[in-house]
């Protein structure tokens, strides 16, 4: 298992090279600004550790990881806009629209989304695998995936007791981009048999991750988190507003056990992935 700091340094260098290939512009500057904040690179790491759990070199996933991180970053840029969550800070510094203006921020988000598909095409994989990777990007990030979840999140404002709606928001808004890297790893490993198990594990991890975010938002300051906490201001539906902190933490623990058990079934050598998930369970921001 490659040391995480070494792996992320190599990946960031790869990602920076891909951005520098674009024509110089203020939009490119805004894309780069948002990509290289203090992001945790959770989704790329999930892909890398999934590949290692298959016994593969994680660098095989750099192109798809770049695509996934571009899509994730574009979603954050647009989430922060005044028409959405209206957040002034992201990753410990001014959000993209505060730094570059709303017009350039919108273009930067659009640019990252579009460029993501170009990056996926650069994957060191067979044509069939590349088609599958691009299909995954579209399904998980599009109107049947993350975007659907974002709409549900908007509609959830002031719906403080609807548990079913909360689960749908968690499943789509956060879960889809957590499933995406794990399923991408299966595609690159030519593993179709365990696809459903990895899909469910990814969904559960996405729900877990969002519950964690809700707990942290309720117990940490904006300074500690490095971002604005707009959910309270916007009266968003959260795990805390529905079940409270104590029950939310219990649900995190139940989901963690379920995920570990399912991964043992699908990936007998899943130590790299399991170890990274255990690391995520300890995160404080």
C-alpha positions in Angstrom: 0.0 0.0 0.0 1.5 3.3 -1.1 1.9 6.0 1.5 -1.1 8.3 1.3 1.0 11.5 1.3 3.2 10.3 -1.5 0.2 9.1 -3.5 -1.7 12.4 -3.1 1.4 14.4 -4.0 1.8 12.5 -7.2 -1.9 12.8 -8.0 -1.9 16.6 -7.3 1.0 17.0 -9.7 -0.8 15.0 -12.3 -4.0 17.1 -11.8 -2.0 20.3 -12.0 -0.5 19.3 -15.3 -3.9 18.6 -16.7 -5.2 22.0 -15.8 -2.1 23.7 -17.2 -2.8 22.1 -20.5 -5.9 24.3 -20.8 -5.7 27.8 -22.5 -4.7 30.5 -20.0 -7.7 32.4 -18.8 -9.4 33.7 -15.7 -11.7 30.7 -15.9 -8.8 28.4 -15.8 -7.4 30.3 -12.8 -10.7 29.9 -11.0 -10.8 26.1 -11.8 -7.3 25.7 -10.4 -8.0 27.9 -7.4 -11.0 25.6 -6.5 -9.2 22.3 -7.3 -6.2 23.1 -5.1 -7.6 24.4 -1.9 -7.3 22.2 1.2 -9.6 19.5 -0.1 -9.1 16.0 1.4 -9.2 14.2 -1.9 -11.6 11.6 -0.4 -13.0 10.4 -3.7 -9.7 9.9 -5.5 -8.3 8.1 -2.4 -11.3 5.7 -2.4 -10.5 4.9 -6.0 -6.8 4.4 -5.3 -7.4 2.2 -2.3 -10.0 0.2 -4.2 -7.5 -0.5 -6.9 -4.9 -1.5 -4.3 -7.5 -3.9 -2.8 -7.6 -5.6 -6.2 -3.8 -5.8 -6.2 -3.4 -3.0 -8.9 -1.2 0.1 -9.0 -3.4 3.0 -7.9 -1.8 5.2 -10.6 -4.0 3.3 -13.0 -6.8 5.4 -11.7 -5.3 8.8 -12.0 -7.2 9.9 -15.1 -10.6 8.8 -13.7 -9.7 10.2 -10.3 -9.0 13.6 -11.9 -12.4 13.4 -13.6 -14.1 12.6 -10.4 -12.4 15.3 -8.4 -13.2 17.9 -11.2 -16.9 16.9 -10.9 -16.8 17.1 -7.2 -15.2 20.5 -7.2 -17.6 21.9 -9.8 -20.5 20.8 -7.6 -19.0 22.7 -4.6 -18.5 25.8 -6.7 -22.1 25.8 -7.8 -23.4 24.8 -4.3 -21.7 27.9 -2.8 -23.4 30.3 -5.3 -25.9 32.8 -3.9 -28.7 31.0 -5.8 -27.9 27.8 -4.0 -26.4 27.7 -0.5 -24.9 31.2 -0.6 -21.6 30.3 1.2 -18.8 32.8 1.3 -16.0 30.3 2.4 -14.9 26.9 1.2 -11.8 24.9 2.3 -10.6 27.6 4.6 -10.7 30.5 2.1 -13.1 32.6 0.0 -15.4 30.5 -2.1 -14.9 30.7 -5.9 -17.6 33.3 -6.6 -16.3 35.5 -3.8 -12.8 35.3 -5.2 -13.5 35.6 -8.9 -17.1 36.8 -9.2 -20.3 34.8 -9.9 -19.9 34.9 -13.6 -16.4 33.4 -13.6 -17.4 30.9 -10.9 -20.3 29.6 -13.0 -17.9 29.2 -16.0 -15.3 27.5 -13.8 -17.9 25.0 -12.6 -19.0 24.4 -16.2 -15.4 24.1 -17.3 -14.6 21.5 -14.7 -17.6 19.4 -15.5 -16.9 19.4 -19.2 -13.2 18.7 -18.8 -13.9 15.8 -16.5 -15.2 13.7 -19.4 -12.1 14.6 -21.4 -9.9 13.3 -18.5 -11.8 10.1 -18.3 -11.0 9.4 -22.0 -7.3 9.4 -21.0 -7.6 6.4 -18.7 -5.1 3.6 -19.4 -7.9 1.1 -20.1 -9.6 -0.8 -22.9 -12.2 1.0 -25.0 -15.0 -1.0 -23.3 -13.7 0.0 -19.9 -13.5 3.7 -20.9 -17.1 3.6 -22.1 -18.1 2.1 -18.7 -16.1 4.8 -16.8 -17.7 7.6 -18.7 -21.2 6.1 -18.3 -20.5 6.0 -14.5 -19.5 9.6 -14.5 -22.7 10.6 -16.3 -25.0 8.4 -14.2 -23.6 9.3 -10.8 -23.1 13.0 -11.4 -26.1 13.8 -13.6 -29.9 14.3 -13.2 -30.4 10.7 -11.9 -27.6 11.0 -9.4 -25.9 13.9 -7.6 -27.9 16.7 -9.3 -31.1 14.9 -8.4 -29.8 14.9 -4.8 -29.0 18.6 -5.0 -32.6 19.4 -6.1 -34.0 17.3 -3.2 -31.7 19.2 -0.8 -33.1 22.5 -2.1 -36.7 21.2 -1.7 -35.8 19.9 1.8 -35.5 23.4 3.3 -37.8 23.6 6.4 -38.7 19.9 6.1 -37.1 19.1 9.5 -38.8 15.8 10.2 -39.0 13.9 7.0 -36.6 10.9 7.5 -37.4 9.3 4.1 -36.5 12.6 2.3 -33.4 12.9 4.4 -32.2 9.5 3.3 -32.9 10.3 -0.4 -30.8 13.5 -0.1 -27.9 11.6 1.6 -28.1 8.8 -1.0 -28.0 11.0 -4.1 -26.4 14.3 -3.2 -23.4 12.7 -1.3 -23.7 9.0 -1.9 -23.4 9.0 -5.7 -20.0 10.6 -5.8 -18.8 8.2 -3.1 -20.1 5.1 -5.0 -18.5 6.5 -8.2 -14.8 5.9 -7.3 -15.4 2.5 -5.8 -17.3 1.3 -8.9 -14.6 2.9 -11.1 -12.1 0.7 -9.4 -14.2 -2.4 -10.1 -14.4 -1.4 -13.8 -10.6 -0.9 -14.0 -10.2 -4.3 -12.3 -12.6 -6.0 -14.7 -14.7 -7.1 -11.7 -18.4 -7.2 -12.7 -19.4 -10.0 -10.2 -19.0 -7.8 -7.1 -20.4 -4.6 -8.7 -23.7 -4.7 -6.8 -21.9 -5.2 -3.4 -19.5 -2.3 -4.1 -22.4 -0.2 -5.2 -24.3 -0.8 -1.9 -21.1 -0.3 0.1 -20.5 3.0 -1.7 -24.1 4.2 -1.1 -23.8 3.3 2.6 -20.5 5.1 2.9 -22.0 8.2 1.2 -24.9 8.2 3.7 -22.4 7.7 6.6 -20.2 10.5 5.2 -23.1 12.9 5.1 -24.3 12.1 8.6 -20.7 12.7 9.8 -20.8 16.1 8.0 -24.1 17.0 9.8 -22.5 16.0 13.2 -19.4 18.1 12.5 -21.5 21.1 11.3 -23.4 20.9 14.6 -20.4 20.5 16.9 -17.6 22.5 15.2 -17.2 26.2 14.3 -16.9 27.5 10.8 -13.2 28.3 11.5 -12.6 24.7 12.6 -14.3 23.3 9.5 -12.8 25.7 7.1 -16.2 26.4 5.5 -19.5 28.2 6.2 -22.2 26.3 7.9 -25.2 27.3 5.8 -27.4 24.3 6.6 -28.7 25.9 9.8 -29.2 29.3 8.2 -31.1 27.7 5.2 -33.0 25.4 7.5 -31.8 22.3 5.6 -32.9 18.8 6.4 -30.0 17.1 8.3 -29.5 14.0 10.4 -29.3 16.3 13.5 -32.6 18.0 12.8 -34.3 14.6 12.3 -32.8 12.3 14.9 -30.4 14.3 17.0 -26.6 14.0 17.5 -26.6 10.8 19.7 -28.8 8.8 17.3 -26.9 10.1 14.3 -23.6 8.8 15.8 -25.2 5.4 16.4 -26.3 5.3 12.8 -22.7 6.1 11.7 -21.5 3.1 13.7 -24.1 0.7 12.3 -23.3 1.8 8.7 -19.6 1.4 9.3 -20.0 -2.2 10.5 -22.3 -3.0 7.5 -19.8 -1.6 5.0 -16.8 -3.5 6.5 -18.8 -6.8 6.4 -19.9 -6.3 2.8 -16.4 -5.5 1.6 -15.1 -8.6 3.2 -17.5 -10.5 0.9 -16.5 -8.8 -2.3 -12.8 -8.0 -1.7 -11.0 -10.6 0.4 -7.8 -8.5 0.2 -9.7 -5.2 0.9 -7.2 -4.0 3.6 -6.2 -0.8 1.8 -9.9 0.2 1.3 -11.0 -0.9 4.8 -8.1 1.0 6.3 -9.0 4.2 4.5 -12.6 3.9 5.5 -11.5 3.5 9.1 -9.5 6.7 8.7 -12.6 8.5 7.4 -14.5 7.5 10.5 -12.1 9.5 12.6 -12.2 12.7 10.6 -12.8 16.0 12.4 -13.6 18.2 9.4 
